[in-house]
């Protein structure tokens, strides 16, 4: 059942190219209220398994994302039942998506949960920073490449690193878009012929055409007789069980060759397997020793830079930085140049200290998030009980006021009772009995 005060009507169709900036992420909107004009969207109206193509000026609606794990119910919007986007908090401590609460408020200017009066935009405020950090840390899958990353990093991932995101064509004359992974191939917007069906189309669409649309895309493997995609024949041959291949210990002297499906039986009997396993173990140890040697060389270079700096500036006081670990100094690579001035050396130390402070800040933020979430979960039942008590108190008060008004109307004299002056008659006794009855009713309540 939808929450109270949920706007009626069917939700609008979603476009995967609709942009919504992650919360707590700086972004320059056209106007302060431009975000409030966006339409709330249904998070379940797109195909989660579909790969979308997103251009440099596009983005994704955060309600449409596929989350890696189940989102904590405390981070869900009570109206759209999706993870909060641009959250705002009401005076009654309920948090909604900004779009959702503005849309619901147009139908009924009250809080959708407890129906307390609400005035927008004055009554809403930004939720605590810890809530924004928890929303930013939610793990989502990129709609283009499927990579898993925090929600706050999605926009930066699409604009810089996603291999399937669309970027401007490298050709200065061409104004079309290509995938980032094809950017190094030059301009692909030229006519080409499909080698399978001889159809003419642009080279940029050739890959998807040969995999999905081509009528002659399927072929028969000449080794195993399985149906394969022609353009992926090379990949199939790497795993085809009927292809002749050599033993995996060939580089250590084994000359045996057989079908791939028969190599597993040979691997258990191969005389070079013991030598190969020992060689791989030695290679792993050598790789570890090389890494350690590289680290020692970096430390040695840093020490040399420090000694040269001391020789160049003998009056410099290093008492404040004597505990600085040389392994954390910036520019500690073997190819780094010696610092030419005192300022350059101080800047390197400052950068190292800033990196340490950033690490401590991240740790404190994570700890604060855990503690705040624990406290938040413990206080929710208390708030719900208080809301129930307030509701029950309001109902009781309403009944008491109704009874008092009812009794007061009974006590009022009728139209012909004004001329009676017999105060000690039955009327006076009746008055006392009404008062006693009213007190008894109030006592029972």
C-alpha positions in Angstrom: 0.0 0.0 0.0 1.5 3.4 -0.9 2.3 5.8 1.9 -0.3 8.5 2.8 -0.4 11.6 0.7 1.3 9.9 -2.2 0.6 11.9 -5.4 -1.9 10.0 -7.7 -1.5 9.3 -11.3 0.8 7.0 -13.2 4.6 7.8 -13.0 6.2 9.3 -16.1 8.3 7.3 -18.4 12.0 7.2 -17.5 14.9 8.3 -19.7 18.2 6.8 -18.8 19.9 9.9 -20.0 18.2 12.1 -17.3 20.8 13.7 -15.1 20.5 13.9 -11.3 23.5 15.2 -9.4 24.4 12.9 -6.4 23.7 14.4 -3.0 26.6 16.3 -1.3 28.2 16.8 -4.7 28.9 20.4 -5.8 27.2 21.2 -9.0 26.2 24.5 -10.7 22.5 24.5 -11.4 20.9 27.1 -13.5 18.8 28.5 -10.6 18.3 27.7 -6.9 14.9 26.1 -7.6 15.9 24.4 -10.8 16.2 21.0 -9.1 12.6 21.3 -7.7 11.1 21.3 -11.2 12.4 17.8 -12.0 9.8 15.1 -12.1 9.9 12.2 -9.7 10.7 8.9 -11.5 9.9 5.3 -11.0 13.0 3.3 -10.1 11.6 0.0 -11.4 10.8 1.0 -15.0 14.1 0.3 -16.7 15.9 -2.9 -17.5 18.7 -3.4 -15.0 20.5 -5.8 -17.3 20.6 -3.3 -20.3 23.8 -1.4 -21.0 23.1 2.3 -21.8 25.1 4.7 -23.8 25.6 8.0 -22.0 27.1 11.1 -23.6 29.3 13.7 -22.0 26.4 16.0 -21.3 24.1 13.3 -20.0 23.8 11.5 -16.7 21.7 9.0 -14.9 18.7 9.3 -12.7 19.9 8.0 -9.3 16.5 6.3 -8.8 17.2 4.1 -11.8 20.5 2.7 -10.6 21.0 -0.9 -9.6 22.4 -1.1 -6.1 24.8 -3.9 -5.3 23.3 -4.7 -1.9 19.9 -4.0 -0.3 19.6 -0.4 0.8 19.0 0.3 4.5 15.3 1.1 4.9 16.3 4.2 6.9 17.8 5.6 3.7 14.7 5.0 1.6 12.3 7.7 0.6 8.8 7.0 2.1 7.1 8.2 -1.1 9.1 6.7 -4.0 10.6 3.8 -1.9 14.0 4.4 -3.6 17.3 5.5 -2.0 17.1 9.2 -1.1 18.1 11.7 -3.8 18.7 15.3 -2.9 17.2 14.6 0.6 15.4 17.2 2.7 14.2 16.9 6.3 10.9 18.3 7.6 10.4 19.8 11.1 8.8 16.5 12.2 12.1 14.7 11.5 11.0 12.9 8.3 13.3 12.8 5.3 12.2 12.7 1.7 13.6 13.2 -1.8 13.3 16.9 -2.7 11.3 16.1 -5.8 9.0 13.7 -4.0 8.0 16.1 -1.1 7.5 19.0 -3.4 5.2 16.9 -5.7 3.3 15.5 -2.7 3.0 19.0 -1.1 1.2 20.3 -4.2 -1.6 17.8 -3.6 -1.8 18.2 0.2 0.3 20.7 2.2 1.0 18.3 5.0 3.7 15.8 5.9 2.9 12.5 4.1 3.7 10.4 7.2 2.1 12.1 10.2 0.1 14.8 8.3 1.5 17.7 10.3 1.2 21.1 8.6 4.0 21.8 6.2 5.0 25.0 4.5 7.5 24.9 1.6 10.2 25.8 1.1 10.6 27.3 4.6 10.0 24.2 6.7 12.5 21.9 5.0 16.2 21.8 5.7 19.3 19.8 4.6 19.6 16.6 6.6 22.8 15.9 8.7 26.0 15.5 6.9 26.3 11.9 8.1 23.1 11.0 6.2 24.5 12.5 3.0 27.8 10.6 3.5 25.9 7.3 3.9 24.0 7.9 0.7 27.1 8.8 -1.2 28.8 5.6 0.0 26.0 3.3 -1.4 27.5 0.8 -3.9 25.9 1.0 -7.4 26.6 -0.5 -10.8 27.6 1.8 -13.7 24.8 1.7 -16.3 27.3 1.7 -19.1 30.1 -0.7 -18.1 28.7 -2.5 -15.0 31.5 -1.5 -12.7 30.8 -1.3 -9.0 31.5 2.0 -7.3 30.1 4.5 -4.7 27.1 6.4 -5.8 28.9 9.8 -5.3 31.6 8.7 -7.7 29.3 7.7 -10.6 29.2 11.1 -12.3 33.0 11.4 -12.2 33.4 7.8 -13.4 31.1 8.5 -16.4 32.8 11.7 -17.3 36.4 10.5 -16.9 37.0 6.7 -16.7 34.0 4.7 -18.0 35.2 2.8 -21.2 31.6 2.6 -22.6 30.7 6.2 -22.0 30.4 8.4 -25.1 32.9 11.1 -25.7 33.6 13.6 -28.5 35.0 12.1 -31.7 38.8 12.6 -31.8 38.5 14.0 -35.3 38.3 17.8 -35.0 35.9 18.1 -38.0 33.5 15.3 -36.8 30.9 16.4 -34.3 29.6 13.0 -33.4 30.4 10.8 -30.4 32.3 7.6 -29.9 32.9 5.2 -26.9 35.8 6.1 -24.8 37.5 2.8 -25.4 37.4 3.5 -29.2 38.7 7.0 -28.9 42.3 5.9 -29.8 41.0 4.3 -33.1 40.3 7.7 -34.6 37.1 8.7 -36.3 34.8 5.7 -36.9 32.0 7.6 -38.7 32.6 6.4 -42.2 30.9 3.8 -44.3 32.1 0.2 -44.2 31.0 -3.2 -45.4 30.0 -6.0 -43.1 32.2 -9.0 -43.9 29.4 -11.4 -43.0 26.3 -10.0 -44.8 28.0 -7.4 -47.1 25.7 -4.7 -45.8 27.0 -1.1 -45.8 26.9 0.9 -42.5 29.2 3.1 -40.4 32.2 1.5 -38.8 31.2 2.7 -35.3 28.1 0.5 -35.5 29.9 -2.5 -37.0 30.6 -4.2 -33.7 27.0 -4.2 -32.4 25.8 -5.0 -35.9 27.9 -8.2 -36.2 27.0 -9.3 -32.7 23.2 -8.7 -32.7 21.7 -7.5 -35.9 23.6 -9.2 -38.7 21.6 -12.0 -40.4 24.8 -14.0 -41.0 26.3 -13.4 -37.6 26.2 -17.0 -36.6 28.6 -19.7 -37.9 29.8 -23.2 -37.2 33.1 -23.8 -35.4 35.3 -26.0 -37.7 36.7 -27.9 -34.7 33.8 -28.6 -32.3 30.8 -27.9 -34.7 29.2 -25.5 -32.2 27.3 -22.4 -33.2 29.3 -19.3 -32.6 29.3 -15.6 -33.4 31.6 -15.1 -36.3 33.2 -11.9 -35.0 34.0 -13.8 -31.7 35.6 -16.8 -33.3 39.1 -15.9 -32.0 37.8 -15.8 -28.4 36.0 -19.1 -28.9 39.2 -20.8 -30.2 40.9 -19.9 -26.9 38.5 -22.2 -25.0 37.4 -24.6 -27.7 37.9 -28.2 -26.4 38.6 -29.6 -29.8 41.5 -27.3 -30.7 45.1 -28.7 -30.6 47.2 -27.0 -28.0 50.4 -27.6 -26.1 50.9 -28.4 -22.4 51.0 -25.4 -20.0 54.5 -26.5 -19.0 55.9 -26.1 -22.5 58.2 -23.2 -21.5 59.9 -25.6 -19.0 60.6 -28.3 -21.6 57.4 -30.4 -22.2 56.8 -31.0 -25.9 53.4 -32.8 -25.5 50.5 -31.5 -27.7 46.9 -32.7 -27.6 43.3 -31.6 -27.8 42.4 -29.1 -25.1 39.9 -31.5 -23.5 42.6 -34.1 -23.1 45.2 -31.8 -21.5 43.8 -32.2 -18.0 44.6 -35.9 -17.9 48.1 -35.2 -19.2 48.7 -32.4 -16.6 48.5 -35.0 -13.8 51.1 -37.2 -15.5 53.4 -34.5 -16.9 57.0 -35.0 -15.7 57.6 -31.2 -15.9 54.7 -30.3 -13.6 56.9 -30.4 -10.5 59.6 -28.3 -12.1 56.9 -25.8 -13.4 55.3 -25.4 -10.0 58.6 -24.8 -8.3 59.6 -22.3 -11.0 56.3 -20.4 -10.6 56.9 -20.3 -6.8 60.4 -18.9 -7.3 59.0 -16.3 -9.8 56.5 -15.2 -7.2 59.2 -14.8 -4.6 61.5 -13.0 -7.0 58.6 -10.6 -7.8 58.2 -9.9 -4.1 61.9 -9.3 -3.6 61.9 -6.9 -6.5 59.1 -4.9 -5.0 61.0 -4.7 -1.7 64.1 -3.7 -3.5 62.2 -1.0 -5.3 60.9 0.3 -1.9 64.4 0.3 -0.5 65.7 2.2 -3.5 63.0 4.9 -3.0 63.9 5.3 0.6 67.6 5.5 -0.3 66.8 8.2 -2.9 64.8 10.1 -0.3 67.7 10.0 2.2 70.0 11.2 -0.5 67.8 14.2 -1.3 67.6 15.0 2.4 71.3 14.8 2.9 71.9 17.1 -0.1 69.3 19.5 1.2 71.1 19.6 4.5 74.4 20.2 2.8 72.9 23.0 0.8 71.0 24.6 3.8 73.1 23.9 6.9 71.2 26.3 9.1 67.8 24.8 8.5 66.1 23.3 11.6 64.7 19.8 11.1 63.5 19.3 14.7 59.9 19.7 13.8 60.0 17.1 11.0 62.5 14.6 12.4 59.8 12.0 12.8 58.6 12.2 9.2 58.7 8.9 7.5 60.8 9.1 4.3 58.7 6.4 2.8 55.7 8.8 2.8 57.5 11.7 1.3 56.1 12.9 -2.1 58.4 12.7 -5.1 60.2 9.7 -3.6 60.5 7.9 -6.9 64.0 7.1 -8.2 63.6 9.5 -11.0 62.5 12.4 -8.8 64.8 15.5 -8.9 66.4 16.9 -5.8 64.6 19.9 -4.2 66.2 23.1 -5.4 65.0 25.3 -2.5 63.7 25.3 1.0 60.2 26.1 -0.1 60.1 23.1 -2.4 61.1 20.8 0.5 58.6 22.3 2.9 55.9 21.9 0.3 56.6 18.2 -0.1 56.4 17.8 3.7 53.1 19.7 3.7 51.6 17.5 1.0 52.6 14.4 3.0 50.9 15.8 6.1 47.8 16.6 4.2 47.6 13.0 2.9 47.8 11.8 6.5 45.1 14.2 7.6 42.9 13.0 4.8 43.3 9.4 5.8 42.4 10.3 9.4 39.4 12.3 8.3 38.1 9.3 6.3 38.5 7.0 9.3 36.7 9.4 11.6 33.9 9.9 9.0 33.4 6.1 8.8 33.4 5.8 12.6 30.9 8.6 13.0 28.7 7.1 10.3 28.5 3.7 12.2 27.8 5.4 15.5 25.1 7.7 14.1 23.4 4.9 12.3 23.3 2.8 15.4 21.8 5.7 17.4 19.4 6.4 14.6 18.1 2.8 14.5 17.6 2.9 18.3 15.7 6.1 18.4 13.3 5.3 15.6 11.1 3.0 17.8 11.0 5.6 20.5 9.8 8.3 18.0 7.1 6.0 16.7 5.9 5.3 20.3 5.8 9.0 21.0 3.8 9.6 17.9 1.3 7.0 18.9 1.0 8.5 22.4 0.4 12.0 21.0 -2.3 10.6 18.7 -4.0 8.8 21.6 -3.8 11.9 23.7 -5.4 14.0 20.9 -8.2 11.5 20.6 -8.9 11.5 24.4 -8.8 15.3 24.5 -11.3 15.5 21.6 -13.7 13.1 23.5 -13.3 15.1 26.7 -14.1 18.4 25.0 -17.1 16.8 23.3 -18.5 15.6 26.6 -18.0 18.9 28.3 -19.8 20.8 25.6 -22.6 18.2 25.7 -23.0 18.7 29.5 -22.8 22.5 29.2 -25.6 22.5 26.7 -27.8 20.4 29.0 -27.2 22.8 31.9 -28.4 25.8 29.9 -32.0 26.8 31.0 -34.8 26.4 28.5 -36.8 29.3 27.0 -39.4 29.3 29.9 -37.1 28.7 32.7 -36.0 32.4 33.2 -39.0 33.4 35.4 -38.6 30.6 37.9 -37.3 31.9 41.2 -37.5 28.7 43.2 -33.9 28.0 43.8 -34.4 25.4 46.3 -36.8 23.3 44.1 -36.2 20.3 42.0 -34.2 22.4 39.5 -31.5 23.0 42.0 -31.1 19.3 42.8 -31.0 18.6 39.1 -28.1 21.1 38.7 -26.1 19.4 41.4 -26.7 15.9 40.0 -25.5 17.1 36.5 -22.3 18.4 38.0 -21.7 15.2 39.9 -22.3 13.1 36.8 -19.9 15.2 34.7 -17.1 14.8 37.4 -17.6 11.1 37.4 -17.3 10.9 33.6 -14.1 12.9 33.7 -12.7 10.7 36.5 -13.4 7.5 34.5 -11.7 8.9 31.4 
